[in-house]
Every structure is written in structure tokens, then in C-alpha cells.
Amino acid sequence: MESIRSPFRTAEAFGIEEIIDPRDTRPLLCDWVEDAYKRLPQLLGPSSFTMRP
């Protein structure tokens, strides 16, 4: 149990090299959502299906 308690040891076990500091998480997620929202109209095209009766 002690071996999985540390986020650093867990990340190392999965080969993760970087861990986001929790203080930085919210701004990073907000930036990602903003970028995704701007890109969304480009990813959506006309509907290929019509409404079913």
C-alpha cells in the first residue's frame, strides 16, 4: 500500500516523466477548454443524418 501512496512512485511505475503541479492544473485545463472550444466549429461538419420521423 505504501508503494502506491506517492504520486511520484506511481507516475514512475507507469513511465510518466512529468507530473503537473496541482496549483497549475486549473489554468492548464481552462486553456485547453478554450482552445478546444475555438477548434470545435472546424471539427463539426454538416449532419450526415436527417431527423427520423
Secondary structure as GFF3:
##gff-version 3
##sequence-region A 1 53
A	DSSP	three_ten_helix	2	4	.	.	.	ID=ss1
A	DSSP	alpha_helix	7	13	.	.	.	ID=ss2
A	DSSP	alpha_helix	22	43	.	.	.	ID=ss3
###
